[in-house]
């Protein structure tokens, strides 16, 4: 059994999410622009269609987890697996359709310091601090993300009506301090309702907003979904490519994790 000590607390693997809700929007974006965004990772964006990468934006409200309760915003891009060989456009499309892909976590703001330190120290997730507002409306939910005193973005999710089930949980990739990591996890969504389109994004200021503009947003998504009840389990990260010796992120992550 692997344990990590984070800010004086012991975290035992795997980490459990027992109760959470998700709001998700998925977009087609130019593959060249998405590749430029993730170039430092050494990964290649997945392409469901030639020239089109897949962007995921989502808010999560964690109610009961081994790390506590907190909110999170995920900015991710689907990528080919790190050991995938050369492929034709048709083969790349098949990889996406058959879920032989990964999810590169590009940005991951949260509103809890322990979650931030744990995410960075255990899995290399690029967590940063932010504040969140969630406003239920009669037929929608509005999430607003703020960082450094400014509004980064707002996403209004209209209520879905089509049942949808996630077929698999592709591994996540993260790049932190030059180290590329892969994390395998299990996802158990329930009470899922989706729709074509169904989300409206308003961009504000800051690096995340600027990066989304570089991908052609604001515009409507391919589809959106709300996961009413979600549980998950996260395993320990695997190092795919080590970073340079002596590079540290203690200033951002708090105390470094100690593998015990």
Secondary structure, DSSP 8 states (H G I E B T S, - for coil): --EEEETTEEEESSEEEEEEEEEEEEEEEEHHHHHHHHGGGT--B--SBTTEEEEEEEEEEEEEETT-SEEEEEEEEEEE-TT-----HHHHHHHHHTT-EEEEEEEEEES-HHHHHHIIIII---EEE-EEEEEE-SSEEEEEEEETTEEEEEEEEE---EE--------EEEEETTEEEEE-EEEEEEEEEEEES-EEEEE-SSHHHHHHHHTT-SS--SEEEEEEEEEEEE---EEEE---TT---HHHHSS--EE-
